[in-house]
Amino acid sequence: MKRCVGFTFLFFCASIIVSGTVFADSPIVRQNYDEFRDNRDGNDHSSVTDEAGMAELYLVSARKSIEQGDNATAVRYLNSGRKLAPDDGRFSLLLGDLYARSGDELLAEKYLLEAVSQLPASDLPVRRLGDLYYQAGNLPAARDVLIKAQQISPGDLDLQKQIKQVQREIEVEEAMVQDVNSIFTVTFDERTHAELADRVIEILQVAYAEQGSLLNHYPQKTVQVILYSRDDYDMTTGAPAWSAGRFDGKIRIPIGTRRVEAADLDRILTHEYNHFLAQQISRGRAPAWIYEGTAMTAENHPRSRSTHFSEAIAQGKLLGFAELEQSFDRFERRQALLAYEQSFSFVAYLVNQFGWHSLKDLLNAYGRGLATPEAFASVFNGFGLDFPTLVEEWRAGL
């Protein structure tokens, strides 16, 4: 039986990850934040006796607002704090992050450059600036900025890997050209993939409307799409041989030398674009099975093709969802197919029972930092259901 539930539409908030001494809360914040929170209009903060203390309260209040998904309030707090502490780079860094995640590259660059100059001993603003250039497709600028970050943190192995990755992409993409529209930028080898570029943009424009309708989410941020030869795709992404596409902040598709069937290209692009939407809504915090199941449900994956899943049901060898938290890239092909099919089955069950709006509420719950049990409780508690109960009901109906 299909359950109905009222609509709750929440909007995406930028994911801000802050740690270490740059964002450590001062004693005055711990002492006075509760009082400050209770009076959000800022009319009476008698316990805060200096501008530095007030600036700290604006900073932590902005961070709390970001965690709660309230970007507008966060920006207001950050701008108020900057007026009191104009040389404190933490305000600029958070503003840069917020604008980067919302797709405003110009304001993001402005504030991140400001943070770089204000926090010269920290590699965090430099790395954020490198990420901004990378996502915008400006690979040489990203490489140069990341090299500066490495000079600040010379022993950081992750930075070294990032720089090598960017350099590999520069070498692969230097012979490519770009086709740009208002939302999508497609990069491709003009010698082999020129005829596909227009078709790719057409497919993605349809996906923008249809997938956006399912999740009520229409991002304005430019989406980078790169079409590779199979060899270049393997070298750049390190994906397993069975991989037909990848989303890691950019949509990457191996085209190969054979003619790509229209239905296959449509399905793969739609799948990867759905990853873009779901990861924006959840701020990249949901488990892999949610992302893969959502994308396959959205692409109308035919249940008749779920042969590995059917065999696992018959043999009592379904995977535990804890095994499906991380990327499926680590699986060999047969186990990967089971992981995809099982994820699809459970997410399709949730959509059929509760609707796409409830799935979006679930993605938003993950975006607030909730783990799976708490995320499911926040959405389905009104039905008296939790994650184990829903899994049990789903399995009973297989």
Salt bridges, closest charged atoms under 4 A:
ASP25 OD1 - ARG63 NH1 2.69
ASP34 OD1 - ARG37 NH2 3.44
ASP38 OD1 - ARG37 NE 3.79
GLU56 OE2 - ARG90 NH2 2.50
ASP70 OD2 - ARG40 NH2 3.73
ASP88 OD2 - ARG90 NH2 2.72
ASP97 OD2 - ARG128 NE 2.86
GLU114 OE2 - ARG82 NH2 2.73
ASP123 OD2 - ARG127 NH1 3.43
ASP144 OD1 - ARG143 NE 3.33
ASP156 OD2 - ARG127 NH1 2.79
GLU169 OE1 - LYS250 NZ 3.89
GLU169 OE2 - ARG252 NH2 3.12
ASP189 OD2 - ARG191 NH2 2.90
ASP234 OD1 - ARG230 NH2 3.04
ASP248 OD2 - ARG252 NE 2.91
GLU261 OE2 - ARG259 NH1 3.81
GLU292 OE1 - HIS271 NE2 2.93
GLU292 OE1 - HIS275 NE2 3.15
GLU299 OE1 - HIS271 ND1 2.87
GLU299 OE2 - HIS301 ND1 3.96
GLU311 OE1 - ARG334 NH2 2.56
ASP329 OD2 - ARG246 NH1 2.67
GLU341 OE2 - HIS308 ND1 3.62
GLU393 OE1 - ARG3 NH2 3.18
